[in-house]
Amino acid sequence: MPVRVPGSVARVASVPRADDDPFVLHRRLLFTVAYEMLGSAADAEDVLQESWLRWSAVDRSEVHEPRAYLVRVVTRQALNHLRTLARRREDYVGEWLPEPLLTGPDVAADVELAESLSIAMLTVLETLGPAERAVFVLREVFDVPYGEIAEAVGKTPAAVRQIAHRAKEHVAERRPRVRVLRAEHERVVERLAAALNSGDVQGLLDVMAPDVVAVADGGGKVQGAARRPVTGAVRLVRYLVGGMAKVPGVVRAVVTQVNGHPGIRMELDGELVGVVSVTVVDGRVSRVYSVANPDKLRGFDAEARLSR
């Protein structure tokens, strides 16, 4: 029987769950680090599983700073996964998007954490190499000292500083340049959901930026999911309305929280079939990220426990 990480959905009674165990105390942080590096909750859980096995074999008396030590262990395991995932994603059918997370008000309240967790930001992080991504996440999101990052990624502090500088510039060139107030983002998402539910073509056109870009991730498993980005409001609205009309059942868009931001849960006859995240510029939707791959939706109904 496999040993499960304390705090994961499936647990084994033989695994210690003492509340004062550093792994248990820092589990939310460790999961967040792994998820930010991998863009996948399932892979992040695997990383925590492997990290727990290593932690359970360590002489705790030799570990003077458990939090820093555990972050290093998780980072190393996530780097190993990143290299494997890079090869796997080369064979992925259609566009690849991060696995969406259902998040609570605590994540939304931490503006910087929510920004780093957004689907838009995680998509940008996919364009970094493994070491660059690890350095960027640890430095920019979790404010880990350069010396500790150097130990985690196996490089010198000077090299880490150079990598951090390059990664920060790379991300700055590609991330959304306009920060939108949460209230405005929520209003736009509510307008989008209302227009989808009513089939209001003009309402959809009004809420979309003329040059909107939509990316869909069906993983080759969802009929009708576009395998290439759809550009332009008219084309996108035509695609959305036409696709919904062909679905045999009742489709409903429900506003929810996706990776720290207002997003949409798409349901077919009450069952989850997609999660939509958007970026907003000047009161309109500028980019749409739609995840329909069922493998990435399995855990969405359970609120993710995140922290930094």
C-alpha positions as CSV (number, residue, x, y, z in Angstrom):
1,M,0.0,0.0,0.0
2,P,1.5,3.4,-1.0
3,V,2.3,5.9,1.7
4,R,0.5,9.1,1.3
5,V,1.6,12.6,2.3
6,P,0.0,14.0,5.4
7,G,-2.8,16.4,4.4
8,S,-3.5,14.8,1.0
9,V,-7.0,13.5,0.1
10,A,-6.1,9.9,0.6
11,R,-4.3,9.1,3.8
12,V,-2.9,6.0,5.5
13,A,-3.2,5.7,9.2
14,S,0.5,4.6,9.6
15,V,1.7,8.0,8.4
16,P,2.3,10.4,11.4
17,R,0.2,13.5,11.3
18,A,1.4,15.4,14.3
19,D,0.4,19.0,14.1
20,D,3.8,20.1,15.1
21,D,5.6,18.2,12.3
22,P,7.2,20.9,10.1
23,F,6.0,19.1,7.0
24,V,2.4,19.4,8.2
25,L,2.9,22.9,9.4
26,H,4.2,24.1,6.1
27,R,2.2,21.9,3.7
28,R,0.2,24.7,2.2
29,L,3.4,26.6,1.4
30,L,5.1,23.5,0.0
31,F,2.1,22.7,-2.2
32,T,2.0,26.3,-3.5
33,V,5.7,26.2,-4.4
34,A,5.3,22.9,-6.3
35,Y,2.1,24.1,-8.1
36,E,3.6,27.4,-9.1
37,M,6.6,25.6,-10.6
38,L,4.6,22.9,-12.3
39,G,1.1,24.4,-13.1
40,S,-0.5,21.1,-12.1
41,A,-2.1,20.2,-8.8
42,A,-1.8,16.5,-9.5
43,D,2.0,16.8,-10.2
44,A,2.4,19.1,-7.2
45,E,0.9,16.3,-5.0
46,D,3.3,13.8,-6.5
47,V,6.2,16.2,-5.6
48,L,4.9,16.5,-2.1
49,Q,4.6,12.7,-1.9
50,E,8.3,12.2,-2.9
51,S,9.4,15.1,-0.6
52,W,7.6,13.6,2.4
53,L,9.4,10.3,1.8
54,R,12.7,12.1,1.9
55,W,11.7,14.1,4.9
56,S,10.6,11.0,6.8
57,A,14.1,9.5,6.4
58,V,16.0,12.6,7.6
59,D,17.6,13.0,11.0
60,R,15.6,16.0,12.2
61,S,18.3,16.9,14.7
62,E,20.5,17.9,11.8
63,V,17.9,20.2,10.3
64,H,18.2,23.7,11.8
65,E,15.7,25.5,9.6
66,P,12.9,23.0,8.6
67,R,11.0,25.5,6.5
68,A,14.0,26.4,4.3
69,Y,15.1,22.7,4.2
70,L,11.6,21.5,3.0
71,V,11.4,24.3,0.4
72,R,14.7,23.1,-1.0
73,V,13.6,19.5,-1.1
74,V,10.3,20.4,-2.9
75,T,12.1,22.6,-5.3
76,R,14.6,19.9,-6.3
77,Q,11.7,17.3,-6.8
78,A,9.7,19.9,-8.8
79,L,12.8,20.5,-11.0
80,N,13.0,16.8,-11.7
81,H,9.3,16.7,-12.7
82,L,9.7,19.8,-14.8
83,R,12.2,18.1,-17.0
84,T,10.0,15.1,-17.4
85,L,6.9,17.2,-18.1
86,A,8.7,19.2,-20.8
87,R,9.0,16.0,-22.8
88,R,5.5,14.9,-22.1
89,R,4.0,18.2,-23.2
90,E,5.7,18.0,-26.5
91,D,3.2,15.3,-27.4
92,Y,0.2,17.1,-25.9
93,V,-2.7,17.4,-28.2
94,G,-3.7,21.1,-28.8
95,E,-2.8,23.9,-26.4
96,W,-1.6,23.2,-22.9
97,L,-2.9,25.3,-20.0
98,P,-2.3,25.0,-16.3
99,E,-4.6,23.0,-14.2
100,P,-7.1,25.4,-12.6
101,L,-7.7,25.6,-8.9
102,L,-10.8,26.6,-6.9
103,T,-9.6,29.2,-4.5
104,G,-11.0,30.9,-1.4
105,P,-11.1,34.5,-0.1
106,D,-7.8,34.1,1.7
107,V,-6.0,33.7,-1.6
108,A,-7.8,36.6,-3.3
109,A,-6.9,38.8,-0.3
110,D,-3.2,38.3,-0.9
111,V,-2.9,40.3,-4.1
112,E,0.6,39.3,-4.9
113,L,-0.1,35.6,-4.4
114,A,-3.2,35.8,-6.5
115,E,-1.3,37.6,-9.2
116,S,1.4,34.9,-9.3
117,L,-1.3,32.1,-9.3
118,S,-3.3,33.5,-12.2
119,I,-3.7,31.3,-15.2
120,A,-2.3,34.2,-17.3
121,M,0.9,34.3,-15.2
122,L,1.3,30.5,-15.0
123,T,1.0,30.4,-18.8
124,V,3.9,33.0,-19.0
125,L,6.0,30.9,-16.6
126,E,5.6,28.0,-19.0
127,T,7.9,29.9,-21.4
128,L,10.8,29.8,-18.9
129,G,13.3,27.0,-18.6
130,P,13.1,24.8,-15.5
131,A,15.9,26.6,-13.5
132,E,14.6,30.0,-14.5
133,R,11.1,29.2,-13.4
134,A,12.4,27.8,-10.1
135,V,14.5,30.9,-9.4
136,F,11.7,33.3,-10.4
137,V,9.1,31.6,-8.3
138,L,11.2,31.3,-5.2
139,R,12.5,34.9,-5.4
140,E,9.6,36.9,-6.8
141,V,6.7,35.0,-5.1
142,F,8.2,33.6,-1.9
143,D,11.1,36.1,-1.4
144,V,13.6,33.3,-0.7
145,P,17.1,34.6,-0.2
146,Y,19.5,34.1,-3.1
147,G,21.8,31.8,-1.0
148,E,18.9,29.4,-0.2
149,I,17.8,29.4,-3.9
150,A,21.3,28.6,-4.9
151,E,21.3,25.5,-2.6
152,A,17.9,24.5,-4.0
153,V,18.8,24.7,-7.7
154,G,22.5,23.7,-7.4
155,K,24.0,26.9,-8.6
156,T,26.1,29.7,-7.1
157,P,24.4,32.7,-5.6
158,A,26.0,34.9,-8.3
159,A,24.5,32.7,-11.1
160,V,21.2,32.7,-9.3
161,R,21.1,36.5,-9.3
162,Q,21.8,36.6,-13.1
163,I,19.1,34.0,-13.7
164,A,16.6,35.9,-11.6
165,H,17.3,39.1,-13.5
166,R,16.8,37.4,-16.9
167,A,13.7,35.6,-15.7
168,K,12.2,38.8,-14.3
169,E,12.8,40.7,-17.6
170,H,11.4,37.7,-19.6
171,V,8.2,37.6,-17.5
172,A,7.8,41.4,-17.5
173,E,7.7,41.4,-21.3
174,R,5.0,38.8,-21.5
175,R,2.7,39.3,-18.4
176,P,-0.4,41.4,-18.5
177,R,0.8,45.0,-18.2
178,V,-2.4,46.5,-16.6
179,R,-3.5,45.6,-13.1
180,V,-7.3,45.6,-12.8
181,L,-9.2,46.2,-9.6
182,R,-10.9,43.1,-8.3
183,A,-14.3,44.7,-8.4
184,E,-13.9,45.6,-12.1
185,H,-12.7,42.1,-12.9
186,E,-15.7,40.6,-11.1
187,R,-18.1,42.9,-13.0
188,V,-16.7,41.9,-16.4
189,V,-16.8,38.2,-15.5
190,E,-20.4,38.5,-14.3
191,R,-21.4,40.2,-17.6
192,L,-19.7,37.5,-19.6
193,A,-21.5,34.7,-17.6
194,A,-24.8,36.5,-18.0
195,A,-24.3,36.8,-21.8
196,L,-23.3,33.2,-22.1
197,N,-26.4,32.0,-20.1
198,S,-28.8,34.1,-22.2
199,G,-27.1,33.5,-25.6
200,D,-26.9,37.3,-25.9
201,V,-24.6,37.7,-29.0
202,Q,-24.4,41.5,-28.7
203,G,-23.8,41.2,-25.0
204,L,-20.8,38.9,-25.7
205,L,-19.5,41.3,-28.3
206,D,-19.8,44.2,-25.9
207,V,-17.8,42.4,-23.2
208,M,-15.0,41.2,-25.5
209,A,-12.1,43.4,-26.6
210,P,-12.1,43.5,-30.5
211,D,-8.7,41.7,-30.5
212,V,-9.5,39.2,-27.8
213,V,-7.5,35.9,-27.9
214,A,-9.0,32.7,-26.6
215,V,-7.0,29.6,-25.8
216,A,-8.7,26.3,-25.1
217,D,-7.2,23.1,-23.5
218,G,-9.2,20.0,-24.3
219,G,-6.2,17.7,-24.3
220,G,-7.6,16.0,-27.4
221,K,-10.3,14.5,-25.3
222,V,-13.1,17.1,-25.8
223,Q,-15.0,17.3,-29.0
224,G,-15.4,20.9,-30.2
225,A,-12.4,22.3,-28.2
226,A,-10.4,24.5,-30.4
227,R,-6.8,23.2,-30.9
228,R,-5.5,26.6,-31.9
229,P,-6.1,30.1,-30.4
230,V,-9.2,31.9,-31.6
231,T,-8.5,35.6,-32.3
232,G,-11.0,38.4,-32.6
233,A,-14.3,39.1,-30.9
234,V,-16.5,38.3,-33.9
235,R,-14.8,34.9,-34.5
236,L,-14.8,34.0,-30.8
237,V,-18.5,34.9,-30.3
238,R,-19.4,32.9,-33.3
239,Y,-17.4,30.0,-32.1
240,L,-18.9,30.1,-28.6
241,V,-22.5,30.5,-29.6
242,G,-22.3,27.9,-32.3
243,G,-20.6,25.4,-30.0
244,M,-23.1,25.9,-27.2
245,A,-26.0,25.4,-29.6
246,K,-24.7,22.0,-30.6
247,V,-24.4,20.7,-27.0
248,P,-27.2,18.2,-26.1
249,G,-28.2,19.6,-22.7
250,V,-28.4,22.6,-20.6
251,V,-25.2,24.7,-20.5
252,R,-24.7,27.1,-17.7
253,A,-21.9,29.5,-16.8
254,V,-21.5,30.0,-13.0
255,V,-19.2,32.7,-11.5
256,T,-16.6,31.2,-9.2
257,Q,-13.0,31.8,-8.0
258,V,-10.3,30.5,-10.2
259,N,-6.6,30.8,-9.1
260,G,-7.4,33.8,-6.9
261,H,-9.5,35.7,-9.4
262,P,-13.2,35.7,-10.5
263,G,-13.7,33.1,-13.2
264,I,-16.4,30.9,-14.6
265,R,-17.4,27.3,-14.0
266,M,-19.1,25.8,-17.1
267,E,-21.7,23.2,-16.4
268,L,-23.6,20.8,-18.6
269,D,-26.8,19.5,-17.0
270,G,-25.2,20.5,-13.6
271,E,-21.9,18.7,-14.2
272,L,-18.6,20.5,-14.5
273,V,-17.3,20.5,-18.1
274,G,-14.9,23.5,-18.1
275,V,-13.3,26.2,-16.2
276,V,-12.7,29.7,-17.7
277,S,-10.3,32.3,-16.6
278,V,-9.9,35.7,-18.3
279,T,-7.7,38.8,-18.3
280,V,-9.4,42.2,-18.3
281,V,-8.2,45.4,-20.0
282,D,-10.2,48.7,-20.1
283,G,-13.3,46.9,-18.8
284,R,-13.3,44.2,-21.5
285,V,-12.1,40.6,-21.8
286,S,-8.7,40.6,-23.5
287,R,-7.8,37.0,-23.2
288,V,-9.7,33.8,-22.4
289,Y,-8.2,30.6,-21.0
290,S,-10.6,27.7,-21.1
291,V,-9.7,24.3,-19.6
292,A,-12.0,21.4,-20.6
293,N,-9.6,18.5,-20.4
294,P,-11.4,16.2,-17.9
295,D,-8.1,15.1,-16.4
296,K,-7.5,18.7,-15.2
297,L,-11.0,19.2,-13.8
298,R,-11.1,16.2,-11.4
299,G,-10.0,18.0,-8.4
300,F,-11.6,21.4,-9.1
301,D,-14.5,21.0,-6.7
302,A,-12.2,20.8,-3.7
303,E,-10.9,24.2,-2.6
304,A,-7.1,24.4,-2.9
305,R,-5.2,25.2,0.3
306,L,-2.5,27.7,-0.6
307,S,-0.2,30.1,1.3
308,R,3.2,31.7,1.1
